[in-house]
Amino acid sequence: MPSADPGTDQTGGAGLRYDQLHRLGAPGGWRLLLAVPMLVIGFLLAQVVFGVVVATLLRAGGASADDVADKLSGDPATPSFLALIDLGWAAAIGLVLLVTWLIHSLAPGWICSVVGRLRWRWMLVCAAIAVAALGVTLGVAAVLPDQGSGSITVGGPVNDWTSATRDFVLVVVLLTPLQAAGEEFVFRGYLAQAFGGLLARLRGYGGAAAAVVLPSVLFALAHGLGQDLPIFFDRLAFGLVAGTLVLLTGGLEAGIAMHVLNNLFAFGLALAFGDMTESLTPTDGTWWAIPVTLTQSMTYLLLTWWAARRLGVAARTDPAILAGQRARV
């Protein structure tokens, strides 16, 4: 039986979908022309600032200038390099919240969900579902041929425990969840609302489709032009599933839960049995990875949708919010 939590959908579907939430803010398509460059420039500036901070800490620890350059080059991947990337995406969370408030005149909470906040209990449910979907996926992966550089053989020898391994573990545990959340806030959050608002006049669910598909393509492309088609498809499929769940569940929680678990699991396996450089920048995936990707994506999508409906998770805003906004206008 649905709960009376404010995150429950008791509106009969009469409120706004997640991709329509910019309608609650100040009107004007020109705002996107200001907001998107602000996000890009802010992200780049954050990377520069964090780069200086990390480099300074390395130098203070006795590393030479050449050593610092090597550690931050990404080839090979080092704990310092991973920390720099993670910190940049963590900063993206704050940038998205700032742009939502400053440019669109919306309370920052509306980037989280249709109830104006992050629903932590629902996110925990999604995390449990993500673990179940991952278990099913591992069973499928075990009976298929090698899936390329994106896959890791668990049965091989365990890597040695070194100081680098220890530092990687600290970075992964402390910062990687923020990195995953940052990507969700940008691609499934702001860009979904931006495209949804910009293309709201499309017939039927055209605006909703654009809010899912366009950010998903950008998300896959953002992982590098050197990736081959199977790896691109894997990331595109993740984006499409996460974007669809944003609309079906009314918030970022499901995408964040799956993204965090995927990254923690992939990096954990790489540290134990594989190579972090290859895990961060896979380039030679195979089409055998597609059944694995589809298994995880569809299992998670269907289970999360079912759970959201069972628990009464809100997929739209309360109609009174839109009515009050119209009355003010």
C-alpha positions in Angstrom: 0.0 0.0 0.0 1.5 3.4 -0.9 2.8 5.5 1.9 1.9 9.1 2.7 5.5 10.2 2.2 5.7 13.5 0.2 7.5 11.5 -2.5 4.3 9.5 -3.1 2.4 10.2 -6.4 -1.1 11.0 -5.3 -1.7 13.5 -8.1 -3.4 11.2 -10.6 -0.7 12.0 -13.1 -1.8 15.6 -13.4 1.5 17.3 -12.4 4.7 17.9 -14.3 7.1 15.2 -15.3 10.8 15.6 -14.4 11.7 16.8 -17.9 9.1 19.6 -17.6 10.3 21.1 -14.3 11.9 24.1 -15.9 8.3 25.3 -16.4 8.3 26.1 -12.7 11.2 28.6 -13.1 11.7 31.8 -15.1 10.8 31.5 -18.8 13.1 32.1 -21.7 15.0 29.7 -24.0 17.9 32.1 -23.9 18.7 30.9 -20.4 20.2 27.7 -21.9 22.6 29.8 -23.9 23.9 31.2 -20.7 23.6 28.1 -18.5 25.4 25.5 -20.6 28.6 27.6 -21.2 28.5 28.4 -17.5 28.5 24.7 -16.7 31.3 23.9 -19.1 33.5 26.8 -18.0 32.8 26.1 -14.4 33.7 22.4 -14.8 37.0 23.3 -16.6 37.9 25.8 -13.9 37.2 23.3 -11.2 39.5 20.8 -12.9 42.3 23.5 -13.0 41.8 24.4 -9.4 41.8 20.8 -8.2 44.7 20.1 -10.5 46.7 22.8 -8.7 45.7 21.5 -5.3 46.6 17.8 -6.1 49.9 18.9 -7.7 50.8 21.0 -4.7 50.0 18.1 -2.3 52.2 15.8 -4.5 55.0 18.3 -4.5 54.7 18.7 -0.7 55.0 14.9 -0.4 58.4 15.0 -2.2 57.4 14.3 -5.8 59.4 16.1 -8.5 57.8 18.2 -11.2 58.2 15.3 -13.7 56.7 12.9 -11.3 53.7 15.1 -10.7 53.2 15.4 -14.5 53.3 11.6 -14.9 51.0 11.0 -12.0 48.4 13.4 -13.4 48.7 12.4 -17.1 46.4 9.4 -16.8 48.7 7.1 -18.7 49.1 5.0 -16.6 46.2 5.8 -14.3 47.2 6.7 -10.8 45.3 7.4 -7.6 46.1 11.1 -8.1 44.7 11.1 -11.6 41.5 9.3 -10.5 41.1 11.7 -7.6 41.4 14.7 -10.0 38.7 13.3 -12.3 36.4 12.5 -9.4 36.8 15.9 -7.8 35.9 17.6 -11.0 32.6 15.7 -11.4 31.9 16.2 -7.7 32.1 19.9 -8.3 29.6 19.5 -11.2 26.9 18.7 -8.6 27.3 22.2 -7.1 27.5 23.8 -10.5 24.3 22.2 -11.6 22.5 23.3 -8.4 23.9 26.8 -8.8 22.8 27.1 -12.5 19.3 25.8 -11.6 18.9 28.5 -9.0 20.8 31.4 -10.6 19.8 31.1 -14.2 16.4 29.3 -14.0 15.2 30.8 -10.8 14.4 27.4 -9.4 15.1 26.0 -6.0 18.1 23.6 -6.4 16.1 20.7 -5.0 14.1 20.5 -8.2 17.1 19.1 -10.0 16.9 16.1 -7.6 13.3 15.0 -8.1 9.7 16.1 -8.7 9.3 16.5 -4.9 12.1 19.0 -4.7 14.6 16.9 -2.8 16.7 13.8 -3.0 14.7 10.8 -1.7 17.3 8.9 0.3 15.1 5.9 1.3 14.1 5.4 -2.3 17.7 5.5 -3.3 18.6 2.8 -0.8 15.8 0.6 -2.4 17.3 1.3 -5.8 20.8 0.3 -4.5 19.4 -3.0 -3.4 17.8 -3.6 -6.8 21.0 -2.7 -8.5 22.8 -5.4 -6.5 20.2 -7.9 -7.6 20.5 -6.9 -11.2 24.3 -7.1 -11.0 24.0 -10.6 -9.7 21.8 -11.7 -12.6 24.3 -10.0 -15.0 27.3 -11.8 -13.6 25.5 -15.1 -14.2 25.0 -14.3 -17.8 28.5 -12.9 -18.3 30.0 -16.2 -16.8 28.6 -18.3 -19.7 29.5 -16.0 -22.5 32.9 -15.6 -24.3 35.3 -12.9 -23.4 33.7 -9.4 -23.5 36.9 -7.4 -24.2 38.8 -4.9 -22.2 35.7 -3.9 -20.3 35.5 -7.3 -18.7 37.7 -8.9 -16.0 38.4 -12.6 -15.3 37.6 -13.0 -11.6 39.2 -16.4 -11.5 42.7 -15.2 -12.3 45.5 -14.4 -9.9 44.9 -11.6 -7.3 47.0 -8.5 -7.8 49.6 -7.6 -5.1 48.5 -5.2 -2.4 50.7 -2.1 -2.7 50.6 1.5 -1.5 49.1 2.4 -4.9 46.4 -0.1 -4.3 45.7 1.4 -0.9 45.5 4.9 -2.3 43.2 3.7 -5.2 40.9 2.1 -2.6 40.6 5.3 -0.6 39.9 7.4 -3.7 37.3 4.9 -5.0 35.5 4.6 -1.7 35.5 8.3 -0.8 35.2 10.1 -4.2 33.9 7.7 -6.9 30.3 7.9 -5.6 30.5 11.7 -5.9 31.9 11.3 -9.5 29.0 9.0 -10.4 26.4 11.3 -8.9 28.0 14.3 -10.6 27.6 12.7 -14.0 23.9 12.0 -13.2 23.3 15.5 -12.1 24.7 16.8 -15.4 23.4 14.3 -18.0 20.2 12.9 -16.4 19.6 16.0 -14.4 20.2 19.4 -15.9 20.5 18.3 -19.6 17.3 16.2 -19.3 15.4 19.2 -18.0 17.0 21.6 -20.5 16.2 19.4 -23.6 12.8 18.6 -22.1 12.0 22.3 -21.7 13.5 23.4 -25.0 11.6 20.8 -27.0 8.4 20.7 -24.9 6.3 21.7 -28.0 7.0 18.4 -29.7 3.9 16.3 -30.1 3.0 13.6 -27.6 6.1 12.4 -25.7 8.6 13.9 -28.1 10.0 16.2 -25.4 10.4 13.3 -23.0 12.1 11.2 -25.7 14.5 14.1 -26.4 15.2 14.5 -22.7 16.3 10.8 -22.6 18.0 10.3 -25.9 20.0 13.5 -26.4 21.8 13.5 -23.0 22.5 9.8 -23.4 24.3 10.3 -26.7 26.3 13.2 -25.1 27.0 11.0 -22.1 28.5 8.2 -24.3 30.5 10.7 -26.4 31.9 12.4 -23.2 33.7 9.1 -22.4 36.1 9.7 -25.3 36.3 9.5 -29.1 38.7 6.5 -28.9 36.1 4.0 -27.7 34.9 1.4 -30.2 31.2 0.7 -31.0 30.5 -2.0 -28.4 31.8 0.2 -25.6 29.9 3.2 -27.0 26.8 1.1 -27.1 27.3 0.0 -23.5 27.5 3.6 -22.3 24.6 4.7 -24.5 22.5 1.8 -23.2 23.3 2.9 -19.6 22.3 6.5 -20.4 19.0 5.4 -22.0 18.0 3.2 -19.0 19.0 5.8 -16.4 17.3 8.6 -18.4 14.1 6.5 -18.8 14.1 5.8 -15.0 14.3 9.5 -14.3 11.0 10.0 -16.0 9.4 6.8 -14.7 10.4 7.5 -11.1 10.5 11.3 -11.1 14.1 11.8 -10.0 17.8 11.0 -10.1 17.9 8.4 -7.4 17.7 5.3 -9.5 20.4 6.4 -12.0 22.7 7.5 -9.1 22.3 4.1 -7.3 23.1 2.1 -10.5 25.9 4.3 -11.5 27.6 4.3 -8.2 27.4 0.5 -7.9 28.7 -0.1 -11.4 31.7 2.1 -10.8 32.5 0.7 -7.4 32.2 -2.9 -8.7 34.2 -2.2 -11.9 37.1 -0.4 -10.0 37.1 -3.0 -7.3 37.5 -5.8 -9.8 40.2 -3.9 -11.6 42.1 -3.4 -8.4 41.8 -7.0 -7.4 42.3 -8.8 -10.8 42.8 -6.4 -13.6 44.3 -3.0 -14.5 43.0 0.4 -13.6 44.2 2.1 -16.7 42.3 -0.4 -18.9 39.2 -0.1 -16.7 39.1 3.7 -16.9 39.8 3.9 -20.7 38.6 0.6 -22.3 39.1 0.7 -26.1 38.6 -2.9 -27.4 35.2 -4.2 -26.3 33.5 -7.0 -28.2 29.9 -7.5 -29.2 29.6 -10.2 -26.6 29.4 -7.4 -24.1 26.0 -6.4 -25.5 23.9 -9.3 -24.0 25.5 -8.6 -20.7 24.7 -4.9 -20.9 21.1 -5.6 -22.0 20.6 -8.1 -19.2 21.7 -5.7 -16.5 19.9 -2.7 -18.0 16.6 -4.4 -18.6 16.6 -6.3 -15.3 17.3 -3.1 -13.4 14.8 -1.1 -15.4 11.9 -3.5 -14.9 12.6 -4.2 -11.2 13.0 -0.5 -10.4 9.8 0.5 -12.3 7.9 -2.3 -10.5 9.2 -1.2 -7.1 8.4 2.4 -7.8 4.8 1.5 -8.6 4.5 -0.7 -5.6 5.9 1.9 -3.3 4.0 4.8 -4.8 7.1 6.8 -5.8 6.1 10.1 -7.3 6.8 10.4 -11.0 5.1 13.9 -11.3 4.8 17.0 -9.2 1.8 17.8 -7.0 -0.7 19.6 -9.3 -1.0 22.3 -6.7 2.5 23.4 -7.3 1.9 24.2 -11.0 -1.5 25.8 -10.1 0.2 28.1 -7.6 2.9 29.0 -10.2 0.2 29.9 -12.8 -1.7 32.0 -10.2 1.5 34.0 -9.5 1.9 34.6 -13.3 
